[in-house]
Every structure is written in structure tokens, then in C-alpha cells.
Amino acid sequence: MLQRSSSSEAWDDYVLQIPVSDRWRIYHRLQELMIKSWCPADGSLRVQVNSCLTAILVRSTVVQFMASRQELIDWLERCWRL
């Protein structure tokens, strides 16, 4: 899902391996969360991860859009049990 970009400088840039059909929805949600991300001409989605919180938010956002309905139900039921 996440691949480190070879051009990272001060922060860690990652390339998200997601279908193009979901790229813009995920990109817009990351923008709402004020997570630096961009969609270069090659069709990828790149994200700047500079903290654990950012990594958790990126993962949560991707799962929200990519997981099946049953996976989301199972996750919610596990949360309720805790």
C-alpha cells in the first residue's frame, strides 16, 4: 500500500499503491486532514508522512475507501468488543 519515494528529503515521501478510481477521493480526504499529498502526472498519489499520527491517519483514510463493507463491519464489531 505504501512505498517510500526515492526523492525524499527532510520528510519521508511515500507513494500510495491504490487504484486510480479511488485516488482523487483519498487525495481530497487527505487534504481535508491537512496532510500534504499530491497527484503527479504519472497517476500516483504521493503523501508526506512526518509523524506517527500522520501515518495512522493515512492508513485509516485508505482503509476507509478501500476496505470491503464486511471488513469495515468486522473492524467495528472488534472495536465494540474492546
ChimeraX attribute file (.defattr): number of C-alpha atoms within 10 A of each C-alpha:
attribute: neighborCount
match mode: 1-to-1
recipient: residues
	/A:1	9
	/A:2	16
	/A:3	12
	/A:4	15
	/A:5	15
	/A:6	10
	/A:7	8
	/A:8	11
	/A:9	8
	/A:10	6
	/A:11	10
	/A:12	15
	/A:13	21
	/A:14	20
	/A:15	19
	/A:16	19
	/A:17	13
	/A:18	15
	/A:19	12
	/A:20	11
	/A:21	8
	/A:22	12
	/A:23	18
	/A:24	14
	/A:25	14
	/A:26	21
	/A:27	22
	/A:28	14
	/A:29	15
	/A:30	20
	/A:31	13
	/A:32	10
	/A:33	13
	/A:34	10
	/A:35	19
	/A:36	16
	/A:37	19
	/A:38	17
	/A:39	14
	/A:40	9
	/A:41	7
	/A:42	6
	/A:43	10
	/A:44	16
	/A:45	22
	/A:46	21
	/A:47	25
	/A:48	20
	/A:49	20
	/A:50	14
	/A:51	10
	/A:52	9
	/A:53	10
	/A:54	18
	/A:55	16
	/A:56	12
	/A:57	15
	/A:58	23
	/A:59	14
	/A:60	12
	/A:61	17
	/A:62	21
	/A:63	14
	/A:64	14
	/A:65	14
	/A:66	15
	/A:67	11
	/A:68	11
	/A:69	11
	/A:70	9
	/A:71	13
	/A:72	14
	/A:73	12
	/A:74	12
	/A:75	11
	/A:76	11
	/A:77	11
	/A:78	10
	/A:79	9
	/A:80	8
	/A:81	6
	/A:82	5
